[in-house]
Structures are given as structure tokens and as C-alpha cells.
Amino acid sequence: MATLAETAREFWDRISPRERKLVVIAAVATPLIVAVWLGLSIHDGLAAMEARNAKMRKALVVVADVRARGQTQEPVDDVIDKMGTEPLGLDTYLDNAAKKAKFTLKSTNPHAAQTRNGFVTNSVSCQIDDLTIDQVKSFLSEIEGQQKIVAVTHLELRRNFRNKDKVDITNIEVSTWSKEPPPKSEGSGSADAKTDKKGG
């Protein structure tokens, strides 16, 4: 059985000098073509990665801008004066913000209310996929622009792996604050007890 080297030698002896030149040219050109193709592919991949990174940086700038504009809201004292004891319904609030941003909010995860220093913090978190940069900007603007007692307290973004032009909000936490309700007066309870005693 002929070896590969013998087969190649027989092929070389069988072809004409002109064909031998073409074989040599092909042997030299093929690695060069492959190298150029790989270089262009790598360049295109790096360019696409840079474009995606630029979009992510733009998203982070948008988030920072929204948060910065949130700092220019009414003075804290004015907000506290207008704050009630009934917490805002965050589910409906976020649904409306999502509609303004032209997407549907599927579900939210409520957190246990936290009471501290006379104020009650209510929070919900959720995940949202397949959003454009404009939708993220609109959603965050609606959340922090409609009510002074609502803020985004945690936000995580990542590039969408199925669609490079979109991003996923892997975790967003939105909080609202209300005043702690005053304790029930003991006098009313004593009056009720006296009434029951007289009735007996």
C-alpha cells in the first residue's frame, strides 16, 4: 500500500511544470488567505464587542443621569411633610411605568416591610428581559419621576445574549416610603371596656 509521501511524489511527477507552479502558488497562498480571513474575523468580533460595550456604557450613563436628576427633587422636609401613613401600591405603580415604556411587566416579588425611625419602607424586586436602551431609560424615568417617595434602590443590568441590541434587567429593586402609623390610643380601649362593663 502506497504511503502518503509516495502518492504525493507520484502526483508531482505526473503533472506538468505549469501545474506544479500552480500547486506551489496554492500551497503558499492558502495559509495566507486563512490568516487574513482569521484576522478579519477577529477584527469584526472585536468591533462588534466594542459596539456592545458602548451600548452598555450608554445604558449606565442613562442610569446615572436618571439617578442624578432624582437628587434634584423637592427638599427632604417638603417630601416628608406630604408623606402619608398608607404605602403606595408599587405593583400598580410599576405596571404603569412599564406601560409608558411600552412593555409588559410580568411579575414582581414583594419584600417584607421594614420600619425604622418612624418610617416604613416597602420594596419589590423583579427581572425584565429584552429591553432596548430607550425602554430602560423611559422605565427608570417613570419610576423616579412620578412620585418623590419612590426610588430605584438596586439595579443590575447585563447584555442580552440572544439579541445584542437589547439588555436584561437581571434585578431591580424599587422602594417607597411612608410614615409609621400612630399607635392606637389606649384610652379608646379603656372606654370600650367601661361600656361593656356598664352594659353587663
C-alpha positions as CSV (number, residue, x, y, z in Angstrom):
1,M,0.0,0.0,0.0
2,A,1.5,3.3,-1.1
3,T,2.2,5.9,1.6
4,L,1.0,9.4,1.5
5,A,4.5,10.6,0.6
6,E,4.7,8.2,-2.3
7,T,1.3,9.2,-3.5
8,A,2.3,12.8,-3.4
9,R,5.5,12.1,-5.3
10,E,3.6,10.2,-8.0
11,F,1.2,13.1,-8.3
12,W,4.0,15.6,-8.5
13,D,5.8,13.5,-11.2
14,R,2.6,13.1,-13.2
15,I,1.6,16.8,-13.5
16,S,3.1,19.3,-15.9
17,P,5.6,22.0,-14.9
18,R,2.9,24.7,-15.3
19,E,0.6,22.7,-13.0
20,R,3.5,22.3,-10.5
21,K,3.8,26.1,-10.4
22,L,0.1,26.4,-9.6
23,V,0.4,23.8,-6.8
24,V,3.2,25.8,-5.3
25,I,1.3,29.0,-5.5
26,A,-1.7,27.4,-3.9
27,A,0.4,25.9,-1.1
28,V,1.8,29.4,-0.3
29,A,-1.4,31.4,-0.8
30,T,-3.7,29.1,1.2
31,P,-2.1,29.8,4.6
32,L,-2.0,33.5,3.8
33,I,-5.7,33.5,2.9
34,V,-6.6,31.6,6.0
35,A,-4.5,34.0,8.1
36,V,-6.2,37.1,6.5
37,W,-9.6,35.6,7.0
38,L,-8.9,34.8,10.7
39,G,-7.6,38.4,11.1
40,L,-10.7,39.9,9.6
41,S,-12.9,37.6,11.7
42,I,-11.2,38.6,14.9
43,H,-11.3,42.3,13.9
44,D,-15.1,42.0,13.2
45,G,-15.6,40.2,16.5
46,L,-13.7,42.9,18.4
47,A,-15.6,45.7,16.6
48,A,-18.9,44.0,17.5
49,M,-17.8,43.6,21.1
50,E,-16.8,47.2,21.3
51,A,-20.2,48.3,19.9
52,R,-21.9,46.2,22.5
53,N,-19.7,47.6,25.3
54,A,-20.5,51.1,24.0
55,K,-24.2,50.4,24.3
56,M,-23.8,49.0,27.9
57,R,-21.8,52.2,28.8
58,K,-24.6,54.2,27.3
59,A,-27.1,52.3,29.5
60,L,-25.0,53.0,32.6
61,V,-24.8,56.7,31.7
62,V,-28.6,56.8,31.3
63,V,-29.0,55.1,34.7
64,A,-26.6,57.6,36.3
65,D,-28.4,60.5,34.6
66,V,-31.7,59.3,36.0
67,R,-30.4,58.9,39.5
68,A,-28.7,62.3,39.3
69,R,-31.9,64.0,38.3
70,G,-33.6,62.2,41.1
71,Q,-31.3,64.1,43.5
72,T,-32.8,67.4,42.4
73,Q,-36.3,66.6,43.6
74,E,-38.1,68.5,46.3
75,P,-36.3,69.2,49.6
76,V,-36.5,66.3,52.0
77,D,-38.5,68.2,54.6
78,D,-41.2,69.0,51.9
79,V,-41.4,65.4,50.9
80,I,-41.8,64.2,54.5
81,D,-44.5,66.8,55.2
82,K,-46.5,65.4,52.2
83,M,-45.8,61.7,53.1
84,G,-48.8,59.8,54.4
85,T,-49.1,56.6,56.5
86,E,-50.6,54.5,53.7
87,P,-47.8,52.9,51.5
88,L,-48.0,53.4,47.7
89,G,-49.1,50.3,45.8
90,L,-45.8,49.5,44.0
91,D,-47.3,46.7,41.8
92,T,-49.7,49.1,40.1
93,Y,-47.1,51.9,40.0
94,L,-44.5,49.7,38.2
95,D,-47.2,48.3,35.8
96,N,-48.0,51.9,34.8
97,A,-44.3,52.7,34.4
98,A,-43.8,49.6,32.2
99,K,-46.8,50.6,30.0
100,K,-45.2,54.0,29.5
101,A,-42.0,52.3,28.4
102,K,-44.0,50.0,26.1
103,F,-43.5,46.6,27.6
104,T,-45.5,44.3,30.0
105,L,-44.2,43.7,33.5
106,K,-44.9,40.0,34.2
107,S,-44.5,39.8,37.9
108,T,-42.9,41.4,41.0
109,N,-41.5,39.9,44.2
110,P,-42.6,41.9,47.3
111,H,-40.3,42.3,50.2
112,A,-41.2,42.4,53.9
113,A,-41.9,46.0,55.1
114,Q,-39.1,47.5,57.2
115,T,-39.9,50.0,60.0
116,R,-37.1,52.3,61.2
117,N,-37.0,55.8,62.8
118,G,-40.7,56.4,62.3
119,F,-40.8,55.4,58.6
120,V,-41.9,52.3,56.8
121,T,-40.0,51.1,53.7
122,N,-41.9,48.8,51.3
123,S,-40.0,47.3,48.4
124,V,-40.5,45.0,45.4
125,S,-38.0,43.5,43.0
126,C,-38.3,41.9,39.6
127,Q,-36.5,40.8,36.5
128,I,-37.1,42.1,33.0
129,D,-35.7,40.7,29.7
130,D,-35.4,42.0,26.2
131,L,-35.4,45.8,26.7
132,T,-34.0,48.4,24.5
133,I,-31.9,51.2,25.9
134,D,-34.7,53.7,25.3
135,Q,-37.2,51.4,27.2
136,V,-34.8,51.1,30.2
137,K,-34.4,54.9,30.2
138,S,-38.2,55.5,30.0
139,F,-38.9,52.9,32.7
140,L,-36.4,54.3,35.2
141,S,-37.5,57.9,34.4
142,E,-41.2,57.0,35.1
143,I,-40.3,55.2,38.4
144,E,-38.3,58.1,39.9
145,G,-40.1,61.0,38.2
146,Q,-43.7,60.4,39.0
147,Q,-43.5,60.2,42.8
148,K,-40.9,61.7,45.1
149,I,-41.4,58.9,47.6
150,V,-40.3,56.2,45.1
151,A,-36.8,55.3,44.1
152,V,-34.7,52.6,42.5
153,T,-32.7,51.2,45.4
154,H,-30.9,48.5,43.5
155,L,-30.2,47.8,39.8
156,E,-28.3,45.2,37.8
157,L,-28.1,45.2,34.0
158,R,-26.5,42.8,31.6
159,R,-26.3,42.4,27.8
160,N,-29.0,40.2,26.3
161,F,-27.2,37.1,24.9
162,R,-29.9,36.3,22.4
163,N,-30.2,39.9,21.0
164,K,-27.1,42.0,21.2
165,D,-29.1,45.2,20.7
166,K,-31.0,44.7,23.9
167,V,-30.3,44.4,27.6
168,D,-31.8,42.5,30.5
169,I,-32.6,43.9,33.9
170,T,-31.4,40.9,36.0
171,N,-32.5,42.6,39.2
172,I,-34.2,45.8,40.0
173,E,-35.5,46.8,43.5
174,V,-37.9,49.7,43.9
175,S,-38.7,51.1,47.3
176,T,-41.3,53.5,48.6
177,W,-41.6,55.2,52.0
178,S,-44.5,56.1,54.3
179,K,-44.8,57.4,57.8
180,E,-45.3,54.8,60.5
181,P,-49.0,54.9,61.6
182,P,-49.5,56.3,65.1
183,P,-50.1,53.7,67.8
184,K,-53.7,53.0,68.8
185,S,-54.6,55.1,71.8
186,E,-55.1,53.1,75.0
187,G,-57.9,55.4,76.0
188,S,-60.3,54.1,73.3
189,G,-59.7,50.6,74.5
190,S,-60.5,51.6,78.2
191,A,-63.6,53.4,77.1
192,D,-64.8,50.3,75.2
193,A,-64.1,48.2,78.3
194,K,-66.2,50.6,80.5
195,T,-69.0,50.5,78.1
196,D,-69.0,46.7,78.1
197,K,-68.9,46.7,81.9
198,K,-72.0,49.0,82.2
199,G,-73.8,47.0,79.7
200,G,-73.2,43.9,81.7
